[in-house]
Amino acid sequence: MRSNLLSLCMLGGALAARPFVNEPDTGFDEYFASLATGELPPLNKLVGLPDFDAAARRHLPAMNYTYYRNGAGGEWSYRNNLEVYNRYRLKPKTMVDVTNIEASLPTTILGHNFSAPFFITPCARGGYGHVDGEKGLVEGAANGNILYMPSLYASLTIEQITAFKKNDQVTFQQVYLDSNDTATQIIFDRAKTADAKAIVFTIDSAADGNRHRAARYGVGSADSSYTVITWDLYDHLTTMTDLPIILKGIQTVEDAQEAVRHKVPAIYLSNHGGRQIDGARSPLEVAIELRQRAPEVFTQTEVYADGGVRYGADVVKLLALGVKAVGVGRPFMYANVYGTEGVSRAVEMLKHEIAIDAANAGVADLKRIDPNIVDWTPNWASA
């Protein structure tokens, strides 16, 4: 106990010792210094996902940007989601033939084929970023052949989003549900009619998020009521639809194991982007504990994870733990400021980074990735 307290004290000191870097300094401000206030940088000059954040922050009204950017409380969980990846260092292997790494990018998610092991995670109110709402997210996902999970609280309706889908495009529909069977059945029927291939049930939003930054601008949680969410409810929901129901918001090993016992087809490790309760662990930390304490879960059900992913190396680390596919949220909402072209470019950027970062780590095949390419002992000096 004493050593744990000492570690926490050291962590608090490390976090307080320096300012938080939301966007890394890679020369963005200097390079685009000539841009007029609010002017978007040329899309073809952006080089990575953090650039979309920087561009959106300078372009969007403060209220709109805040809705995407905000976290719970003092935003320590939001900050940790971003910083945690650098506490676990890569151990690159050499003398490995990595020339076919790009061929290993395609994956399946619940049996559906996609071009890469990442997807656009559910995020509400696409209209805060672009006048066309979620149109750019749907079309950008289709152009890159990746999965998109529309939010129930999207700016566009389920039906409007469906109208922008390409033939045979696969989407999963995110939902918030409670014990109101009538309302639930309507949502399930709408999702089925829209040809959604799965339901993504968000379970980590049982109460309103404590979002101070958002409160200043009046852009709090889209789901603000107290909600009864139990395993009995999940079992009941499975009798109301033949679509697989994924549980989004798993944050403990025990809940992951319970999901397996309830035959959940896929679990989604997430802390809601650090937006619900400050102090919640990052999904990467949950995945590490799951790998250490209950590695069998990764073969008993499909495991997805999101939270703070900004680089290809972040995705590689999650895949190394056994995560099947990685969710990316805010960067795509920022990319949607440019519409379909922006989302499409962000998809291709991340594909390229995953491939080259995996190759430089000595990974020949993403489907046979060795967990030992990462030192899973946290390096607090880098916090």
C-alpha positions as CSV (number, residue, x, y, z in Angstrom):
1,M,0.0,0.0,0.0
2,R,2.8,2.4,0.9
3,S,4.6,1.8,-2.4
4,N,1.3,2.4,-4.3
5,L,0.8,5.7,-2.5
6,L,4.4,6.7,-3.2
7,S,3.8,5.9,-6.9
8,L,0.7,8.0,-6.9
9,C,2.6,10.9,-5.3
10,M,5.3,10.6,-7.9
11,L,2.8,10.5,-10.7
12,G,1.0,13.6,-9.3
13,G,4.4,15.4,-9.1
14,A,5.3,14.4,-12.6
15,L,2.0,15.6,-14.1
16,A,2.2,18.9,-12.2
17,A,5.8,19.5,-13.1
18,R,5.1,20.5,-16.7
19,P,2.3,21.9,-18.8
20,F,0.0,19.5,-20.6
21,V,0.6,19.4,-24.4
22,N,-2.7,18.9,-26.2
23,E,-1.0,19.2,-29.5
24,P,2.7,18.4,-29.9
25,D,5.0,21.0,-31.2
26,T,6.0,19.7,-34.6
27,G,6.2,23.1,-36.3
28,F,2.5,23.6,-37.1
29,D,2.2,27.2,-35.8
30,E,5.4,28.4,-37.5
31,Y,4.6,26.7,-40.8
32,F,1.0,28.1,-41.0
33,A,1.9,31.5,-39.4
34,S,0.7,33.4,-42.5
35,L,-2.9,32.0,-42.3
36,A,-5.6,34.5,-41.5
37,T,-7.6,34.1,-38.3
38,G,-10.0,31.2,-38.7
39,E,-8.6,30.1,-42.0
40,L,-8.2,26.4,-42.5
41,P,-4.7,25.2,-43.6
42,P,-4.6,23.5,-47.0
43,L,-5.6,19.9,-46.4
44,N,-2.7,18.5,-48.4
45,K,-0.3,20.3,-46.0
46,L,-1.5,18.4,-42.9
47,V,0.9,15.6,-41.9
48,G,-0.8,13.8,-39.0
49,L,-3.9,13.4,-36.9
50,P,-2.9,16.1,-34.4
51,D,-2.9,18.6,-37.2
52,F,-6.6,18.3,-37.6
53,D,-7.1,19.2,-33.9
54,A,-4.9,22.3,-34.4
55,A,-6.8,23.3,-37.5
56,A,-10.2,22.8,-36.0
57,R,-9.3,24.7,-32.9
58,R,-8.3,27.7,-35.0
59,H,-11.3,27.5,-37.3
60,L,-14.4,26.5,-35.3
61,P,-16.4,28.7,-33.0
62,A,-15.2,28.1,-29.4
63,M,-18.5,26.5,-28.4
64,N,-18.3,24.0,-31.3
65,Y,-14.7,23.1,-30.7
66,T,-15.3,22.8,-26.9
67,Y,-18.0,20.1,-27.5
68,Y,-15.5,17.8,-29.1
69,R,-12.5,18.8,-27.0
70,N,-14.0,18.7,-23.4
71,G,-13.3,16.1,-20.7
72,A,-14.7,15.4,-17.3
73,G,-13.7,17.4,-14.2
74,G,-10.1,18.7,-14.4
75,E,-9.6,16.6,-17.6
76,W,-7.0,14.4,-16.0
77,S,-8.4,11.3,-17.7
78,Y,-8.5,13.1,-21.0
79,R,-4.9,14.0,-20.5
80,N,-3.9,10.5,-19.4
81,N,-5.6,9.0,-22.5
82,L,-3.2,11.0,-24.7
83,E,-0.1,10.6,-22.6
84,V,-0.3,7.0,-21.5
85,Y,1.0,5.5,-24.7
86,N,4.4,7.1,-24.2
87,R,4.8,5.4,-20.8
88,Y,5.1,2.1,-22.6
89,R,8.1,2.0,-24.8
90,L,8.6,0.1,-28.0
91,K,11.4,-2.5,-28.2
92,P,11.9,-2.6,-32.0
93,K,13.1,-5.9,-33.5
94,T,15.5,-5.8,-36.4
95,M,16.6,-8.1,-39.2
96,V,12.9,-8.9,-39.9
97,D,11.4,-8.8,-43.4
98,V,8.6,-6.3,-43.1
99,T,8.0,-5.6,-46.8
100,N,4.6,-7.1,-46.8
101,I,3.3,-5.3,-43.7
102,E,0.7,-3.3,-45.6
103,A,-0.9,-6.6,-46.8
104,S,-1.7,-7.4,-43.2
105,L,-3.7,-4.2,-42.5
106,P,-7.1,-5.7,-43.6
107,T,-9.1,-7.2,-40.8
108,T,-12.5,-8.5,-39.9
109,I,-14.8,-7.0,-37.3
110,L,-17.6,-9.3,-36.3
111,G,-17.0,-11.1,-39.6
112,H,-17.2,-8.0,-41.8
113,N,-14.2,-7.2,-44.0
114,F,-12.4,-3.9,-43.6
115,S,-9.2,-2.4,-45.0
116,A,-7.6,-1.6,-41.6
117,P,-7.8,-2.5,-37.9
118,F,-9.3,0.9,-36.8
119,F,-12.7,2.5,-37.1
120,I,-14.5,5.8,-36.5
121,T,-15.9,5.6,-33.0
122,P,-19.4,7.0,-32.1
123,C,-19.3,10.8,-31.6
124,A,-22.3,13.0,-31.4
125,R,-23.2,16.3,-33.2
126,G,-21.1,16.1,-36.4
127,G,-22.9,19.3,-37.4
128,Y,-20.7,21.2,-34.9
129,G,-17.8,20.6,-37.2
130,H,-19.4,20.8,-40.7
131,V,-22.6,22.0,-42.1
132,D,-23.2,18.6,-43.7
133,G,-23.1,16.9,-40.3
134,E,-22.0,13.2,-40.5
135,K,-22.0,13.1,-44.3
136,G,-18.2,13.4,-44.4
137,L,-17.8,10.7,-41.8
138,V,-20.0,8.2,-43.6
139,E,-18.4,8.9,-47.0
140,G,-14.8,9.1,-45.7
141,A,-15.2,5.7,-44.0
142,A,-16.6,4.3,-47.3
143,N,-13.7,5.8,-49.3
144,G,-11.2,4.2,-46.9
145,N,-13.2,1.0,-46.4
146,I,-13.2,1.3,-42.7
147,L,-16.0,0.8,-40.2
148,Y,-18.1,3.8,-39.0
149,M,-20.3,3.7,-35.9
150,P,-22.8,6.5,-36.1
151,S,-23.9,8.0,-32.8
152,L,-27.6,7.9,-31.7
153,Y,-27.2,11.6,-31.0
154,A,-25.7,12.5,-34.4
155,S,-26.7,15.7,-36.0
156,L,-28.3,13.7,-38.8
157,T,-30.9,11.0,-38.2
158,I,-30.2,7.3,-38.6
159,E,-32.2,7.5,-41.8
160,Q,-30.3,10.6,-43.2
161,I,-27.0,8.9,-42.4
162,T,-28.1,5.8,-44.2
163,A,-28.9,7.8,-47.3
164,F,-25.2,8.7,-47.6
165,K,-23.9,5.1,-47.3
166,K,-22.4,3.4,-50.4
167,N,-23.7,0.1,-51.6
168,D,-22.8,-2.7,-49.2
169,Q,-21.1,-0.2,-46.8
170,V,-21.1,-1.7,-43.3
171,T,-22.0,0.5,-40.3
172,F,-22.7,-0.4,-36.6
173,Q,-25.3,1.8,-34.8
174,Q,-24.4,3.2,-31.4
175,V,-27.3,3.6,-28.9
176,Y,-28.1,4.7,-25.4
177,L,-30.8,2.4,-23.9
178,D,-32.7,2.0,-20.7
179,S,-35.7,-0.2,-19.5
180,N,-38.2,1.6,-21.8
181,D,-38.9,-1.4,-24.1
182,T,-41.1,0.7,-26.4
183,A,-38.4,3.3,-27.1
184,T,-35.8,0.6,-27.4
185,Q,-37.7,-1.4,-29.9
186,I,-38.2,1.7,-32.1
187,I,-34.4,2.3,-32.1
188,F,-33.7,-1.4,-32.8
189,D,-36.1,-1.4,-35.7
190,R,-34.7,1.8,-37.1
191,A,-31.2,0.4,-37.0
192,K,-32.3,-2.8,-38.6
193,T,-34.1,-0.9,-41.4
194,A,-31.0,1.2,-41.9
195,D,-29.1,-2.1,-42.4
196,A,-26.8,-1.6,-39.4
197,K,-24.9,-4.8,-38.9
198,A,-24.6,-4.5,-35.1
199,I,-25.7,-2.4,-32.1
200,V,-23.1,-0.6,-30.0
201,F,-24.7,-0.1,-26.6
202,T,-22.8,2.5,-24.5
203,I,-22.8,1.4,-20.9
204,D,-20.4,3.9,-19.3
205,S,-22.9,6.8,-19.2
206,A,-25.2,5.9,-16.4
207,A,-25.2,9.5,-15.2
208,D,-24.4,12.9,-16.6
209,G,-20.7,13.6,-17.2
210,N,-19.1,16.2,-14.9
211,R,-17.8,18.4,-17.7
212,H,-16.6,21.8,-16.5
213,R,-15.2,23.0,-19.8
214,A,-18.4,22.0,-21.6
215,A,-20.6,23.7,-19.0
216,R,-19.0,27.1,-19.6
217,Y,-20.3,26.9,-23.2
218,G,-23.5,25.1,-22.7
219,V,-22.5,22.0,-24.6
220,G,-22.7,19.2,-22.0
221,S,-23.5,15.6,-22.4
222,A,-26.1,14.5,-24.9
223,D,-27.2,11.8,-22.5
224,S,-27.7,13.4,-19.1
225,S,-30.2,11.3,-17.2
226,Y,-29.6,8.6,-14.6
227,T,-30.0,5.2,-16.3
228,V,-30.4,1.7,-15.1
229,I,-27.9,-0.5,-16.9
230,T,-27.5,-4.0,-15.6
231,W,-26.7,-7.5,-16.9
232,D,-30.3,-8.4,-16.6
233,L,-31.1,-5.5,-19.0
234,Y,-28.5,-6.7,-21.4
235,D,-29.9,-10.2,-21.4
236,H,-33.4,-8.8,-22.0
237,L,-32.2,-6.6,-24.9
238,T,-30.7,-9.6,-26.7
239,T,-34.3,-10.9,-27.0
240,M,-35.5,-7.8,-28.7
241,T,-33.2,-7.9,-31.8
242,D,-31.3,-10.4,-33.9
243,L,-28.4,-7.9,-34.3
244,P,-25.3,-8.5,-32.2
245,I,-25.1,-6.1,-29.3
246,I,-21.6,-4.8,-28.5
247,L,-21.0,-3.4,-25.0
248,K,-19.1,-0.1,-25.2
249,G,-17.5,1.2,-22.0
250,I,-16.0,-1.9,-20.3
251,Q,-13.3,-0.7,-17.8
252,T,-12.5,-3.6,-15.6
253,V,-11.3,-7.2,-16.0
254,E,-14.3,-8.4,-14.0
255,D,-16.8,-6.7,-16.4
256,A,-14.9,-8.2,-19.3
257,Q,-15.1,-11.7,-17.8
258,E,-18.8,-11.2,-17.0
259,A,-19.4,-10.1,-20.6
260,V,-17.9,-13.4,-21.7
261,R,-20.2,-15.3,-19.4
262,H,-23.2,-13.5,-20.9
263,K,-22.0,-14.4,-24.4
264,V,-21.4,-10.8,-25.5
265,P,-20.1,-11.0,-29.1
266,A,-17.7,-8.1,-28.6
267,I,-16.6,-5.8,-25.9
268,Y,-15.3,-2.3,-26.3
269,L,-12.8,-0.9,-23.8
270,S,-13.5,2.8,-23.4
271,N,-13.7,5.6,-20.8
272,H,-15.9,7.7,-23.0
273,G,-12.9,9.8,-24.1
274,G,-12.4,10.9,-20.5
275,R,-15.7,12.7,-20.6
276,Q,-17.7,10.9,-17.9
277,I,-15.7,10.6,-14.7
278,D,-12.3,12.1,-14.1
279,G,-9.8,9.6,-12.8
280,A,-10.9,6.7,-14.8
281,R,-8.1,4.6,-16.3
282,S,-7.2,4.8,-20.0
283,P,-8.5,1.9,-22.1
284,L,-4.8,1.0,-22.8
285,E,-4.3,0.5,-19.1
286,V,-7.4,-1.7,-18.9
287,A,-6.2,-3.7,-21.9
288,I,-2.8,-4.2,-20.2
289,E,-4.5,-5.5,-17.0
290,L,-6.8,-7.7,-19.1
291,R,-3.8,-9.2,-20.9
292,Q,-2.0,-9.9,-17.6
293,R,-5.0,-11.2,-15.5
294,A,-7.4,-12.8,-18.1
295,P,-5.7,-13.1,-21.5
296,E,-8.2,-15.8,-22.5
297,V,-10.8,-13.0,-22.9
298,F,-9.1,-11.9,-26.1
299,T,-9.9,-15.3,-27.7
300,Q,-13.3,-15.7,-26.1
301,T,-14.8,-12.5,-27.6
302,E,-13.7,-9.7,-29.9
303,V,-12.1,-6.8,-28.0
304,Y,-12.0,-3.3,-29.3
305,A,-10.5,-0.2,-27.6
306,D,-10.3,3.6,-28.1
307,G,-9.0,6.5,-26.1
308,G,-6.3,9.1,-27.0
309,V,-5.2,7.4,-30.2
310,R,-3.3,9.9,-32.4
311,Y,-0.5,7.9,-34.0
312,G,0.1,4.6,-35.8
313,A,2.3,3.5,-32.9
314,D,-0.7,3.9,-30.5
315,V,-2.7,1.5,-32.6
316,V,0.3,-0.9,-32.8
317,K,0.5,-1.0,-29.0
318,L,-3.2,-1.9,-28.6
319,L,-3.0,-4.5,-31.3
320,A,0.0,-6.0,-29.6
321,L,-2.1,-6.6,-26.5
322,G,-4.7,-8.5,-28.5
323,V,-7.2,-5.8,-29.3
324,K,-9.0,-6.7,-32.5
325,A,-9.7,-3.1,-33.7
326,V,-9.1,0.4,-32.4
327,G,-11.5,3.2,-32.3
328,V,-10.6,6.8,-33.1
329,G,-13.0,9.6,-32.3
330,R,-12.0,13.2,-31.9
331,P,-9.4,13.2,-34.8
332,F,-12.1,12.3,-37.2
333,M,-14.5,14.9,-35.9
334,Y,-11.8,17.4,-36.4
335,A,-11.0,16.1,-39.9
336,N,-14.7,16.4,-40.7
337,V,-14.2,20.2,-40.6
338,Y,-12.9,19.6,-44.1
339,G,-15.8,17.3,-44.9
340,T,-15.5,14.0,-46.8
341,E,-12.0,14.9,-48.2
342,G,-10.7,15.6,-44.7
343,V,-12.0,12.3,-43.2
344,S,-10.7,10.4,-46.2
345,R,-7.2,11.9,-45.8
346,A,-7.2,11.2,-42.1
347,V,-8.0,7.5,-42.8
348,E,-5.1,7.2,-45.2
349,M,-2.7,9.0,-42.9
350,L,-3.5,6.6,-40.1
351,K,-3.2,3.5,-42.3
352,H,0.2,4.7,-43.5
353,E,1.4,5.4,-40.0
354,I,0.3,2.0,-38.7
355,A,2.2,0.3,-41.5
356,I,5.4,2.2,-41.1
357,D,5.4,2.2,-37.3
358,A,4.7,-1.5,-37.2
359,A,7.5,-2.1,-39.8
360,N,10.0,0.0,-37.8
361,A,9.1,-2.0,-34.7
362,G,10.0,-5.1,-36.5
363,V,6.4,-6.4,-37.0
364,A,6.1,-8.5,-40.2
365,D,2.4,-9.2,-39.9
366,L,-0.1,-7.3,-37.8
367,K,-2.1,-10.5,-37.3
368,R,0.9,-12.2,-35.7
369,I,2.1,-9.3,-33.7
370,D,4.3,-10.1,-30.7
371,P,3.3,-8.5,-27.4
372,N,7.0,-8.4,-26.5
373,I,7.7,-5.5,-28.9
374,V,6.5,-3.3,-26.1
375,D,8.0,-2.9,-22.6
376,W,4.8,-3.1,-20.5
377,T,6.5,-1.7,-17.4
378,P,5.3,1.9,-17.2
379,N,8.1,4.5,-17.4
380,W,6.8,7.3,-15.2
381,A,9.7,9.5,-16.0
382,S,8.1,10.0,-19.4
383,A,4.8,11.0,-17.9
